[in-house]
Amino acid sequence: MTDYISVEEVMAEMPDTDWSGKYRDVLAGLVTRASRAIDRLTGREPGAYQVATATVRYFDGSGGVCLWVDEMAAVPTAVAVSEDGSVTTYTDWAATDYTVWPYNAAAKGLPYLRLDVDQLNGSHALFYRFPKSVKVTARWGYSTAVPGDVQQAALVQTVRWFKRAQQAFQDAGAIFDLGQLRYVKQVDPDVAAIVEHYRRVAI
């Protein structure tokens, strides 16, 4: 599963720590857990912020010109439709047969959410209203490259967990130089604030 930062990036964030290679496996595990925590916090499937591989997903036909689909990190590589309801025979659509929405998603760093039949330039009128009649091959998720905010959030959470481990994972941690005692029982508040605008809202 995709990690949103590397172990080397975490080590670079704490240059005063004597690594000697002994904590590499520990950090690798924390990086993975932090990445998955961000997925859960923002309501997305694992690895949604760095999708490299296109896979097939099926959708029921809408019976109209619009078809809402899962988040797509890039334009689909293939769209095929069953015209008679058969789940074994699909007709491939050309790229001119449909458009993706939102139109400016790529420029804004957002995923595509819908397929629309291009009745002007294409040769099809609608998505046939049959179960599992639309087969879409795409990179499913939010983005193909990890957004900077997500990287920063994963880094902060990983370092927080590592430092907390040095205090036996206590809920209270002391900052002796400042004479402070900090209580932590959830995902770091800074992490939550950094990725708040990525939180998926169910409609």
CORTACOR-V616866 format. One record per helix or strand of 2 or more residues. SS is the DSSP state (2 for helix, 1 for strand). FROM is the first residue (numbers start at 1). TO is the last residue. Records with the same first field share a line. If there is no record, write none. Layout:
SS->FROM-TO ; FROM-TO
This chain:
2->7-13 ; 24-42 ; 95-97 ; 105-108 ; 148-165 ; 176-178 ; 189-194 ; 196-198
1->55-59 ; 66-72 ; 78-81 ; 91-93 ; 98-101 ; 112-117 ; 134-138 ; 172-175 ; 180-183
